[in-house]
Amino acid sequence: MKSQNGIGLKPAAAWLLLIALAGPASIAAEQSNEELAKASQNPVANLISLPFQNNTDFNVGPENKTKNTLNIQPVLPFSLNDNWNVITRTILPVVSQPGMLPGQDRKNGLGDTTFTAFLSPKNSGKWTWGVGPVALLPTATDDRLGSDKWGLGVSAVVLTMPGNWVVGSLFSNVWSVGGSGDQDVNLFTWQYFINYNIPNSGGWYLSSAPIMTANWEADSGDKWTVPVGGGGGRVFKIGKQPVNVQAQAFYNVEKPEYAADWQLRLQLQFLFPK
């Protein structure tokens, strides 16, 4: 669930937001959209989806340039039996990385892929949870876009959905287990998410879902990235196809020396309810 200069996504996201603002909805459609909104905010929901999450990072590196990452994030749930689901989440980043040293050119290509499989109960009561392995795959097309390391770790999520709220946290840590990269990987990720679904609004919601990371291999002053911020979005239909569009902005109150000062996140998510 991570962030970065929009490779063709920003115009599409803006166009869809205009449709969302303009389109009236019936009461029945509002109820359906609100239910889909809550499901899309649940990382272990039994819902097939295809999010395109575009993260633009500003003031990166010694020359304060812009970095962009478009995360393609398919979510595929599977039923194990009457009691358990497995929800797979894959993150394939398409990266535009500025030069970090004088004279370096910008690099464009694929970053490393992250794959997670959550084991989650179908009926967990007021609190929903999932736990499972996470794998780091060295798919980067350039050494500057990835670690050139294989990695394994564990990920867990817990959330509750009282009334119009969806509140929870997602944690993971990945350690490198092989590969030819010079730097070992020991990366902790924590994403809390707070969503308020506005009643009778046709699927509008407010959201804050920053992604905090700690690189345990870095020097003491460069370990943590801690963003704060939020935004909102809407679930609606284009014809019969449900989509979720959202925009959030974050400021990094703690960060490595050459990391971004702030970030803009735009997301377009196609939903495929059963």
Residue pairs with C-beta under 8 A, 6 or more apart in sequence:
1 43
1 73
1 89
1 91
1 170
1 189
1 191
1 209
1 211
2 55
2 69
2 71
2 91
2 93
2 189
2 211
2 213
3 53
3 55
3 57
3 69
3 71
3 211
3 250
3 263
3 265
4 54
4 55
4 56
4 57
4 67
4 68
4 69
4 70
4 93
4 95
4 96
4 263
5 56
5 66
5 67
5 68
5 96
6 13
6 54
6 56
6 68
6 70
6 266
7 54
7 68
7 70
7 94
7 96
9 52
9 54
9 70
9 266
9 268
10 54
10 266
12 268
13 54
13 245
13 247
13 266
13 267
13 268
16 238
16 243
16 245
16 268
17 234
17 245
17 247
19 236
19 238
20 203
20 234
20 236
20 245
23 202
23 236
24 202
25 33
25 202
25 203
25 236
27 200
29 202
29 237
30 200
30 201
30 202
30 203
33 202
33 203
33 234
33 235
33 236
33 237
33 242
34 164
34 197
34 199
34 201
34 203
34 235
36 203
36 235
36 242
36 244
36 271
36 273
37 195
37 197
37 203
37 205
37 234
37 235
37 244
38 161
38 166
38 195
38 197
39 45
39 47
39 271
39 273
40 47
40 49
40 235
40 244
40 269
40 271
41 166
41 193
41 195
41 197
41 205
41 207
42 128
42 159
42 161
42 166
42 168
43 87
43 89
43 118
43 130
43 157
43 159
43 168
43 170
44 85
44 87
44 118
44 120
44 128
44 129
44 130
44 157
44 159
45 77
45 87
46 77
46 79
46 85
46 87
46 122
46 274
47 75
47 77
47 271
47 272
47 273
47 274
48 75
48 76
48 77
48 271
48 272
48 273
48 274
49 74
49 75
49 244
49 269
49 270
49 271
49 272
50 72
50 73
50 74
50 75
50 269
50 270
50 272
51 71
51 72
51 73
51 74
51 75
51 244
51 267
51 268
51 269
51 270
52 70
52 71
52 72
52 73
52 267
52 268
52 269
53 70
53 71
53 73
53 265
53 266
53 267
54 68
54 69
54 70
54 71
54 265
54 266
54 267
55 68
55 69
55 70
55 71
55 263
55 264
55 265
56 66
56 67
56 68
56 263
56 264
56 265
56 266
57 66
57 67
57 68
57 69
57 259
57 260
57 262
57 263
58 64
58 66
58 260
58 261
58 262
58 263
58 264
59 65
59 66
59 260
59 261
59 262
60 66
60 67
60 98
60 258
60 259
60 260
61 98
61 99
61 100
61 258
62 100
62 101
62 102
62 258
63 98
63 99
65 98
65 99
66 98
67 95
67 96
67 97
67 98
67 260
68 95
68 96
69 93
69 94
69 95
69 96
69 111
70 93
70 94
71 91
71 92
71 93
71 94
72 91
72 92
72 93
72 94
73 89
73 90
73 91
73 92
74 89
74 90
75 87
75 88
75 89
76 87
76 88
77 85
77 86
77 87
77 88
78 85
78 86
78 87
78 88
79 85
79 122
80 86
80 119
82 122
83 121
83 122
83 123
84 119
84 120
84 121
84 122
85 119
85 120
85 121
85 122
86 117
86 118
86 119
86 120
86 132
87 117
87 118
87 120
87 130
88 115
88 116
88 117
88 118
89 115
89 116
89 117
89 118
90 113
90 114
90 115
90 116
91 113
91 114
91 115
92 110
92 111
92 113
92 139
93 110
93 111
93 112
93 113
94 109
94 110
94 111
95 107
95 108
95 109
95 110
95 111
95 145
96 106
96 107
96 108
97 106
97 107
97 108
97 144
97 145
98 104
98 106
99 105
99 106
100 144
100 258
107 142
107 144
107 145
109 140
109 141
109 142
109 145
110 139
110 140
110 141
110 145
110 146
111 139
111 140
111 145
111 146
112 136
112 137
112 138
112 139
112 140
112 145
112 146
112 147
112 149
113 136
113 137
113 139
114 134
114 135
114 136
114 137
114 174
115 134
115 135
115 137
116 132
116 133
116 134
116 135
116 155
116 172
117 132
117 133
118 130
118 131
118 132
118 155
118 157
119 130
119 131
119 132
120 128
120 129
120 130
120 131
121 129
126 160
126 162
127 158
127 159
127 160
128 158
128 159
128 160
128 161
128 168
129 156
129 157
129 158
129 159
130 156
130 157
131 154
131 155
131 156
131 157
132 154
132 155
132 156
133 152
133 153
133 154
133 155
134 152
134 153
134 154
134 155
134 172
134 174
135 150
135 151
135 152
135 153
136 147
136 149
136 150
136 151
136 152
136 153
136 174
136 176
136 185
137 150
138 146
138 147
138 148
138 149
138 150
138 179
138 181
139 146
140 146
140 147
140 148
143 181
146 181
147 176
147 179
147 181
147 183
147 185
148 179
148 180
148 181
149 176
149 177
149 178
149 179
149 181
149 183
149 184
149 185
150 176
150 177
150 178
150 179
151 174
151 175
151 176
151 177
151 185
151 187
152 174
152 175
152 177
153 172
153 173
153 174
153 175
154 172
154 173
155 170
155 171
155 172
156 170
156 171
156 172
157 168
157 169
157 170
157 171
158 168
158 169
159 166
159 167
159 168
159 169
159 193
160 166
160 167
160 168
161 167
164 196
164 197
164 198
164 199
165 194
165 195
165 196
165 197
166 193
166 194
166 195
166 197
167 193
167 194
167 195
168 192
168 193
169 190
169 191
169 192
169 193
170 189
170 190
170 191
170 192
170 193
171 188
171 189
171 190
172 188
172 189
173 186
173 187
173 188
173 189
174 185
174 186
174 187
174 189
175 184
175 185
175 186
176 184
176 185
176 186
183 217
184 217
185 217
186 215
186 216
186 217
187 213
187 214
187 215
187 216
188 213
188 214
188 216
189 211
189 212
189 213
190 211
190 212
190 213
191 209
191 210
191 211
191 212
192 208
192 209
192 210
193 207
193 208
193 209
194 207
194 208
194 209
194 230
195 205
195 206
195 207
195 208
195 209
196 205
196 206
196 207
197 203
197 204
197 205
198 204
198 205
198 206
202 234
202 236
203 234
203 235
203 236
204 232
204 233
204 234
205 232
205 233
205 234
205 235
206 230
206 231
206 232
207 230
207 231
207 232
207 233
207 246
207 248
208 229
208 230
208 231
208 248
209 230
209 248
210 226
210 227
210 228
210 229
210 230
210 250
211 227
212 224
212 225
212 226
212 227
213 224
213 225
214 223
214 224
214 225
215 222
215 223
215 256
216 223
218 256
221 256
221 257
222 256
222 257
223 256
224 254
224 255
225 252
225 254
225 255
225 256
225 259
226 252
226 253
226 254
226 255
227 250
227 251
227 252
227 253
227 262
227 263
228 250
228 251
228 253
229 248
229 249
229 250
229 251
229 262
230 248
230 249
230 250
231 246
231 247
231 248
231 249
231 265
232 246
232 247
232 248
233 244
233 245
233 246
233 247
233 267
234 244
234 245
234 246
235 242
235 243
235 244
235 271
236 242
236 243
237 243
241 270
242 270
242 271
242 272
242 273
243 268
243 269
243 270
243 271
244 267
244 268
244 269
244 271
245 267
245 268
245 269
246 265
246 266
246 267
246 269
247 264
247 265
247 266
247 267
248 264
248 265
249 262
249 263
249 264
249 265
250 262
250 263
250 265
251 261
251 262
252 259
252 260
252 261
252 262
252 263
255 261
